[in-house]
Amino acid sequence: AMIAEVEMRLGYKLPHSYIQFMKQHNGGMPHKTFHPSKEPTIWSEAGAEINGFFGIEISKDYSLCGGLGSRSKIESWAYPDIGVYIADTPTAGHDMIALDYRYCGSNGEPEVVHVAQNDFFTITYLADDFESFICGLTEVPEE
């Protein structure tokens, strides 16, 4: 019931792989926190780092529908309305990881992208889907 409520509030169907991941972990920081990219991001030539995932909750601040969650990033921080912001980064909100529904529609399988506020909201592709994103996480490389 909570997943249906969250999806209704967000306006997007969450990917099955994201729901399964959240059923096991429901937010927090994974051991591997870096995802490589083919293009540089504003903070790294090699990819993007995450600080933690937003859980599937309605009331907790750092949840998808919480006070500092996905809609807050769009409404208060002016992030582009491309889908669901699922993970924060070590920059305290100045770049985010999102499920990008622009090409698949609100019920499709979204890509995972990095969005950089401090670079005019540049969007950098990271993975074809959430499962590929999780499987692609590595240790933060030494630069």
PyMOL CGO cylinders between C-alpha atoms (Angstrom):
from pymol import cmd
from pymol.cgo import CYLINDER

trace = [
    CYLINDER, 0.00, 0.00, 0.00, 2.86, 2.39, 0.81, 0.3, 1, 1, 1, 1, 1, 1,
    CYLINDER, 2.86, 2.39, 0.81, 4.49, 1.79, -2.59, 0.3, 1, 1, 1, 1, 1, 1,
    CYLINDER, 4.49, 1.79, -2.59, 1.21, 2.59, -4.35, 0.3, 1, 1, 1, 1, 1, 1,
    CYLINDER, 1.21, 2.59, -4.35, 0.85, 5.77, -2.27, 0.3, 1, 1, 1, 1, 1, 1,
    CYLINDER, 0.85, 5.77, -2.27, 4.43, 6.86, -3.03, 0.3, 1, 1, 1, 1, 1, 1,
    CYLINDER, 4.43, 6.86, -3.03, 3.98, 6.17, -6.75, 0.3, 1, 1, 1, 1, 1, 1,
    CYLINDER, 3.98, 6.17, -6.75, 0.74, 8.17, -6.78, 0.3, 1, 1, 1, 1, 1, 1,
    CYLINDER, 0.74, 8.17, -6.78, 2.38, 11.13, -5.03, 0.3, 1, 1, 1, 1, 1, 1,
    CYLINDER, 2.38, 11.13, -5.03, 5.41, 11.06, -7.33, 0.3, 1, 1, 1, 1, 1, 1,
    CYLINDER, 5.41, 11.06, -7.33, 3.42, 10.46, -10.52, 0.3, 1, 1, 1, 1, 1, 1,
    CYLINDER, 3.42, 10.46, -10.52, 5.71, 7.63, -11.64, 0.3, 1, 1, 1, 1, 1, 1,
    CYLINDER, 5.71, 7.63, -11.64, 5.70, 3.85, -11.43, 0.3, 1, 1, 1, 1, 1, 1,
    CYLINDER, 5.70, 3.85, -11.43, 8.88, 2.83, -9.63, 0.3, 1, 1, 1, 1, 1, 1,
    CYLINDER, 8.88, 2.83, -9.63, 11.01, 0.15, -11.32, 0.3, 1, 1, 1, 1, 1, 1,
    CYLINDER, 11.01, 0.15, -11.32, 10.61, -3.37, -9.97, 0.3, 1, 1, 1, 1, 1, 1,
    CYLINDER, 10.61, -3.37, -9.97, 14.37, -3.58, -9.27, 0.3, 1, 1, 1, 1, 1, 1,
    CYLINDER, 14.37, -3.58, -9.27, 14.22, -0.36, -7.21, 0.3, 1, 1, 1, 1, 1, 1,
    CYLINDER, 14.22, -0.36, -7.21, 11.26, -1.66, -5.17, 0.3, 1, 1, 1, 1, 1, 1,
    CYLINDER, 11.26, -1.66, -5.17, 13.06, -4.97, -4.51, 0.3, 1, 1, 1, 1, 1, 1,
    CYLINDER, 13.06, -4.97, -4.51, 16.21, -3.11, -3.47, 0.3, 1, 1, 1, 1, 1, 1,
    CYLINDER, 16.21, -3.11, -3.47, 14.19, -0.91, -1.12, 0.3, 1, 1, 1, 1, 1, 1,
    CYLINDER, 14.19, -0.91, -1.12, 12.40, -3.94, 0.37, 0.3, 1, 1, 1, 1, 1, 1,
    CYLINDER, 12.40, -3.94, 0.37, 15.85, -5.21, 1.40, 0.3, 1, 1, 1, 1, 1, 1,
    CYLINDER, 15.85, -5.21, 1.40, 17.54, -1.95, 2.40, 0.3, 1, 1, 1, 1, 1, 1,
    CYLINDER, 17.54, -1.95, 2.40, 14.97, 0.92, 2.27, 0.3, 1, 1, 1, 1, 1, 1,
    CYLINDER, 14.97, 0.92, 2.27, 17.47, 3.69, 1.87, 0.3, 1, 1, 1, 1, 1, 1,
    CYLINDER, 17.47, 3.69, 1.87, 20.85, 4.35, 3.38, 0.3, 1, 1, 1, 1, 1, 1,
    CYLINDER, 20.85, 4.35, 3.38, 24.38, 4.22, 2.05, 0.3, 1, 1, 1, 1, 1, 1,
    CYLINDER, 24.38, 4.22, 2.05, 25.72, 1.16, 0.23, 0.3, 1, 1, 1, 1, 1, 1,
    CYLINDER, 25.72, 1.16, 0.23, 29.29, -0.09, 0.67, 0.3, 1, 1, 1, 1, 1, 1,
    CYLINDER, 29.29, -0.09, 0.67, 30.14, 0.78, -2.94, 0.3, 1, 1, 1, 1, 1, 1,
    CYLINDER, 30.14, 0.78, -2.94, 29.21, 4.39, -3.65, 0.3, 1, 1, 1, 1, 1, 1,
    CYLINDER, 29.21, 4.39, -3.65, 30.67, 5.31, -7.04, 0.3, 1, 1, 1, 1, 1, 1,
    CYLINDER, 30.67, 5.31, -7.04, 29.20, 4.81, -10.49, 0.3, 1, 1, 1, 1, 1, 1,
    CYLINDER, 29.20, 4.81, -10.49, 31.44, 5.38, -13.52, 0.3, 1, 1, 1, 1, 1, 1,
    CYLINDER, 31.44, 5.38, -13.52, 30.22, 7.38, -16.50, 0.3, 1, 1, 1, 1, 1, 1,
    CYLINDER, 30.22, 7.38, -16.50, 31.43, 7.76, -20.07, 0.3, 1, 1, 1, 1, 1, 1,
    CYLINDER, 31.43, 7.76, -20.07, 31.28, 11.54, -19.70, 0.3, 1, 1, 1, 1, 1, 1,
    CYLINDER, 31.28, 11.54, -19.70, 32.70, 13.58, -16.83, 0.3, 1, 1, 1, 1, 1, 1,
    CYLINDER, 32.70, 13.58, -16.83, 30.40, 15.01, -14.21, 0.3, 1, 1, 1, 1, 1, 1,
    CYLINDER, 30.40, 15.01, -14.21, 30.92, 18.36, -12.53, 0.3, 1, 1, 1, 1, 1, 1,
    CYLINDER, 30.92, 18.36, -12.53, 32.65, 16.67, -9.57, 0.3, 1, 1, 1, 1, 1, 1,
    CYLINDER, 32.65, 16.67, -9.57, 34.59, 13.88, -11.24, 0.3, 1, 1, 1, 1, 1, 1,
    CYLINDER, 34.59, 13.88, -11.24, 36.16, 13.03, -14.59, 0.3, 1, 1, 1, 1, 1, 1,
    CYLINDER, 36.16, 13.03, -14.59, 35.20, 9.41, -14.03, 0.3, 1, 1, 1, 1, 1, 1,
    CYLINDER, 35.20, 9.41, -14.03, 31.59, 9.36, -12.78, 0.3, 1, 1, 1, 1, 1, 1,
    CYLINDER, 31.59, 9.36, -12.78, 29.36, 10.16, -9.83, 0.3, 1, 1, 1, 1, 1, 1,
    CYLINDER, 29.36, 10.16, -9.83, 29.42, 9.32, -6.14, 0.3, 1, 1, 1, 1, 1, 1,
    CYLINDER, 29.42, 9.32, -6.14, 26.35, 8.79, -3.97, 0.3, 1, 1, 1, 1, 1, 1,
    CYLINDER, 26.35, 8.79, -3.97, 25.92, 9.63, -0.34, 0.3, 1, 1, 1, 1, 1, 1,
    CYLINDER, 25.92, 9.63, -0.34, 22.84, 7.50, 0.18, 0.3, 1, 1, 1, 1, 1, 1,
    CYLINDER, 22.84, 7.50, 0.18, 19.50, 6.39, -1.25, 0.3, 1, 1, 1, 1, 1, 1,
    CYLINDER, 19.50, 6.39, -1.25, 16.14, 7.86, -0.31, 0.3, 1, 1, 1, 1, 1, 1,
    CYLINDER, 16.14, 7.86, -0.31, 13.87, 5.23, 1.20, 0.3, 1, 1, 1, 1, 1, 1,
    CYLINDER, 13.87, 5.23, 1.20, 10.30, 4.48, 0.20, 0.3, 1, 1, 1, 1, 1, 1,
    CYLINDER, 10.30, 4.48, 0.20, 8.57, 6.46, 2.91, 0.3, 1, 1, 1, 1, 1, 1,
    CYLINDER, 8.57, 6.46, 2.91, 6.17, 9.34, 3.15, 0.3, 1, 1, 1, 1, 1, 1,
    CYLINDER, 6.17, 9.34, 3.15, 7.03, 10.99, 6.45, 0.3, 1, 1, 1, 1, 1, 1,
    CYLINDER, 7.03, 10.99, 6.45, 10.81, 10.72, 6.88, 0.3, 1, 1, 1, 1, 1, 1,
    CYLINDER, 10.81, 10.72, 6.88, 12.71, 13.79, 5.60, 0.3, 1, 1, 1, 1, 1, 1,
    CYLINDER, 12.71, 13.79, 5.60, 15.20, 11.80, 3.51, 0.3, 1, 1, 1, 1, 1, 1,
    CYLINDER, 15.20, 11.80, 3.51, 12.63, 9.59, 1.80, 0.3, 1, 1, 1, 1, 1, 1,
    CYLINDER, 12.63, 9.59, 1.80, 11.19, 9.82, -1.70, 0.3, 1, 1, 1, 1, 1, 1,
    CYLINDER, 11.19, 9.82, -1.70, 8.13, 11.76, -0.49, 0.3, 1, 1, 1, 1, 1, 1,
    CYLINDER, 8.13, 11.76, -0.49, 9.74, 13.35, 2.58, 0.3, 1, 1, 1, 1, 1, 1,
    CYLINDER, 9.74, 13.35, 2.58, 10.46, 17.01, 3.17, 0.3, 1, 1, 1, 1, 1, 1,
    CYLINDER, 10.46, 17.01, 3.17, 13.92, 16.70, 1.58, 0.3, 1, 1, 1, 1, 1, 1,
    CYLINDER, 13.92, 16.70, 1.58, 12.95, 14.06, -0.98, 0.3, 1, 1, 1, 1, 1, 1,
    CYLINDER, 12.95, 14.06, -0.98, 12.35, 13.98, -4.71, 0.3, 1, 1, 1, 1, 1, 1,
    CYLINDER, 12.35, 13.98, -4.71, 9.55, 16.58, -5.03, 0.3, 1, 1, 1, 1, 1, 1,
    CYLINDER, 9.55, 16.58, -5.03, 11.48, 18.96, -2.77, 0.3, 1, 1, 1, 1, 1, 1,
    CYLINDER, 11.48, 18.96, -2.77, 14.42, 18.86, -5.18, 0.3, 1, 1, 1, 1, 1, 1,
    CYLINDER, 14.42, 18.86, -5.18, 12.10, 19.85, -8.02, 0.3, 1, 1, 1, 1, 1, 1,
    CYLINDER, 12.10, 19.85, -8.02, 9.92, 22.38, -6.20, 0.3, 1, 1, 1, 1, 1, 1,
    CYLINDER, 9.92, 22.38, -6.20, 12.43, 24.02, -3.83, 0.3, 1, 1, 1, 1, 1, 1,
    CYLINDER, 12.43, 24.02, -3.83, 15.78, 23.53, -5.58, 0.3, 1, 1, 1, 1, 1, 1,
    CYLINDER, 15.78, 23.53, -5.58, 14.49, 23.92, -9.17, 0.3, 1, 1, 1, 1, 1, 1,
    CYLINDER, 14.49, 23.92, -9.17, 15.86, 20.57, -10.34, 0.3, 1, 1, 1, 1, 1, 1,
    CYLINDER, 15.86, 20.57, -10.34, 14.38, 19.58, -13.71, 0.3, 1, 1, 1, 1, 1, 1,
    CYLINDER, 14.38, 19.58, -13.71, 11.16, 17.58, -13.50, 0.3, 1, 1, 1, 1, 1, 1,
    CYLINDER, 11.16, 17.58, -13.50, 12.50, 14.51, -15.33, 0.3, 1, 1, 1, 1, 1, 1,
    CYLINDER, 12.50, 14.51, -15.33, 11.41, 11.81, -12.91, 0.3, 1, 1, 1, 1, 1, 1,
    CYLINDER, 11.41, 11.81, -12.91, 12.30, 10.67, -9.40, 0.3, 1, 1, 1, 1, 1, 1,
    CYLINDER, 12.30, 10.67, -9.40, 15.39, 11.81, -7.49, 0.3, 1, 1, 1, 1, 1, 1,
    CYLINDER, 15.39, 11.81, -7.49, 16.56, 8.70, -5.62, 0.3, 1, 1, 1, 1, 1, 1,
    CYLINDER, 16.56, 8.70, -5.62, 20.00, 9.43, -4.18, 0.3, 1, 1, 1, 1, 1, 1,
    CYLINDER, 20.00, 9.43, -4.18, 21.89, 12.30, -2.65, 0.3, 1, 1, 1, 1, 1, 1,
    CYLINDER, 21.89, 12.30, -2.65, 25.59, 12.92, -3.19, 0.3, 1, 1, 1, 1, 1, 1,
    CYLINDER, 25.59, 12.92, -3.19, 28.40, 14.17, -0.93, 0.3, 1, 1, 1, 1, 1, 1,
    CYLINDER, 28.40, 14.17, -0.93, 27.69, 17.72, -2.18, 0.3, 1, 1, 1, 1, 1, 1,
    CYLINDER, 27.69, 17.72, -2.18, 24.67, 18.18, 0.13, 0.3, 1, 1, 1, 1, 1, 1,
    CYLINDER, 24.67, 18.18, 0.13, 22.10, 18.55, -2.63, 0.3, 1, 1, 1, 1, 1, 1,
    CYLINDER, 22.10, 18.55, -2.63, 24.14, 20.29, -5.31, 0.3, 1, 1, 1, 1, 1, 1,
    CYLINDER, 24.14, 20.29, -5.31, 23.96, 17.21, -7.50, 0.3, 1, 1, 1, 1, 1, 1,
    CYLINDER, 23.96, 17.21, -7.50, 21.60, 14.27, -7.43, 0.3, 1, 1, 1, 1, 1, 1,
    CYLINDER, 21.60, 14.27, -7.43, 20.99, 10.83, -8.91, 0.3, 1, 1, 1, 1, 1, 1,
    CYLINDER, 20.99, 10.83, -8.91, 17.62, 10.41, -10.64, 0.3, 1, 1, 1, 1, 1, 1,
    CYLINDER, 17.62, 10.41, -10.64, 15.43, 7.90, -12.39, 0.3, 1, 1, 1, 1, 1, 1,
    CYLINDER, 15.43, 7.90, -12.39, 14.94, 9.66, -15.74, 0.3, 1, 1, 1, 1, 1, 1,
    CYLINDER, 14.94, 9.66, -15.74, 11.52, 8.99, -17.29, 0.3, 1, 1, 1, 1, 1, 1,
    CYLINDER, 11.52, 8.99, -17.29, 11.85, 11.43, -20.22, 0.3, 1, 1, 1, 1, 1, 1,
    CYLINDER, 11.85, 11.43, -20.22, 12.23, 8.68, -22.84, 0.3, 1, 1, 1, 1, 1, 1,
    CYLINDER, 12.23, 8.68, -22.84, 10.10, 5.89, -21.35, 0.3, 1, 1, 1, 1, 1, 1,
    CYLINDER, 10.10, 5.89, -21.35, 7.06, 7.67, -19.92, 0.3, 1, 1, 1, 1, 1, 1,
    CYLINDER, 7.06, 7.67, -19.92, 5.77, 7.56, -16.36, 0.3, 1, 1, 1, 1, 1, 1,
    CYLINDER, 5.77, 7.56, -16.36, 5.14, 3.79, -16.44, 0.3, 1, 1, 1, 1, 1, 1,
    CYLINDER, 5.14, 3.79, -16.44, 8.29, 2.71, -18.30, 0.3, 1, 1, 1, 1, 1, 1,
    CYLINDER, 8.29, 2.71, -18.30, 11.77, 1.59, -17.26, 0.3, 1, 1, 1, 1, 1, 1,
    CYLINDER, 11.77, 1.59, -17.26, 13.75, 4.79, -16.57, 0.3, 1, 1, 1, 1, 1, 1,
    CYLINDER, 13.75, 4.79, -16.57, 17.44, 5.41, -17.15, 0.3, 1, 1, 1, 1, 1, 1,
    CYLINDER, 17.44, 5.41, -17.15, 19.60, 6.48, -14.22, 0.3, 1, 1, 1, 1, 1, 1,
    CYLINDER, 19.60, 6.48, -14.22, 21.26, 9.88, -14.55, 0.3, 1, 1, 1, 1, 1, 1,
    CYLINDER, 21.26, 9.88, -14.55, 23.36, 12.36, -12.61, 0.3, 1, 1, 1, 1, 1, 1,
    CYLINDER, 23.36, 12.36, -12.61, 22.00, 15.93, -12.44, 0.3, 1, 1, 1, 1, 1, 1,
    CYLINDER, 22.00, 15.93, -12.44, 24.37, 18.77, -11.47, 0.3, 1, 1, 1, 1, 1, 1,
    CYLINDER, 24.37, 18.77, -11.47, 22.75, 21.89, -10.03, 0.3, 1, 1, 1, 1, 1, 1,
    CYLINDER, 22.75, 21.89, -10.03, 26.02, 23.85, -10.08, 0.3, 1, 1, 1, 1, 1, 1,
    CYLINDER, 26.02, 23.85, -10.08, 26.46, 23.18, -13.80, 0.3, 1, 1, 1, 1, 1, 1,
    CYLINDER, 26.46, 23.18, -13.80, 23.12, 24.55, -15.04, 0.3, 1, 1, 1, 1, 1, 1,
    CYLINDER, 23.12, 24.55, -15.04, 21.44, 21.24, -14.19, 0.3, 1, 1, 1, 1, 1, 1,
    CYLINDER, 21.44, 21.24, -14.19, 23.53, 19.25, -16.65, 0.3, 1, 1, 1, 1, 1, 1,
    CYLINDER, 23.53, 19.25, -16.65, 22.21, 15.71, -17.01, 0.3, 1, 1, 1, 1, 1, 1,
    CYLINDER, 22.21, 15.71, -17.01, 24.77, 12.91, -17.41, 0.3, 1, 1, 1, 1, 1, 1,
    CYLINDER, 24.77, 12.91, -17.41, 23.69, 9.37, -18.32, 0.3, 1, 1, 1, 1, 1, 1,
    CYLINDER, 23.69, 9.37, -18.32, 24.87, 6.66, -15.89, 0.3, 1, 1, 1, 1, 1, 1,
    CYLINDER, 24.87, 6.66, -15.89, 22.92, 3.44, -16.58, 0.3, 1, 1, 1, 1, 1, 1,
    CYLINDER, 22.92, 3.44, -16.58, 20.10, 1.96, -18.68, 0.3, 1, 1, 1, 1, 1, 1,
    CYLINDER, 20.10, 1.96, -18.68, 18.07, 1.05, -15.59, 0.3, 1, 1, 1, 1, 1, 1,
    CYLINDER, 18.07, 1.05, -15.59, 18.23, 0.85, -11.80, 0.3, 1, 1, 1, 1, 1, 1,
    CYLINDER, 18.23, 0.85, -11.80, 19.46, -2.75, -11.69, 0.3, 1, 1, 1, 1, 1, 1,
    CYLINDER, 19.46, -2.75, -11.69, 22.36, -1.90, -14.02, 0.3, 1, 1, 1, 1, 1, 1,
    CYLINDER, 22.36, -1.90, -14.02, 23.12, 1.13, -11.85, 0.3, 1, 1, 1, 1, 1, 1,
    CYLINDER, 23.12, 1.13, -11.85, 23.33, -0.99, -8.67, 0.3, 1, 1, 1, 1, 1, 1,
    CYLINDER, 23.33, -0.99, -8.67, 25.42, -3.65, -10.39, 0.3, 1, 1, 1, 1, 1, 1,
    CYLINDER, 25.42, -3.65, -10.39, 27.75, -0.91, -11.71, 0.3, 1, 1, 1, 1, 1, 1,
    CYLINDER, 27.75, -0.91, -11.71, 28.54, 0.62, -8.31, 0.3, 1, 1, 1, 1, 1, 1,
    CYLINDER, 28.54, 0.62, -8.31, 32.23, 0.41, -7.35, 0.3, 1, 1, 1, 1, 1, 1,
    CYLINDER, 32.23, 0.41, -7.35, 34.59, 1.75, -4.74, 0.3, 1, 1, 1, 1, 1, 1,
    CYLINDER, 34.59, 1.75, -4.74, 35.40, 5.45, -5.13, 0.3, 1, 1, 1, 1, 1, 1,
    CYLINDER, 35.40, 5.45, -5.13, 38.51, 5.62, -7.33, 0.3, 1, 1, 1, 1, 1, 1,
    CYLINDER, 38.51, 5.62, -7.33, 41.59, 7.47, -6.19, 0.3, 1, 1, 1, 1, 1, 1,
    CYLINDER, 41.59, 7.47, -6.19, 42.08, 10.50, -8.41, 0.3, 1, 1, 1, 1, 1, 1,
]
cmd.load_cgo(trace, "trace")
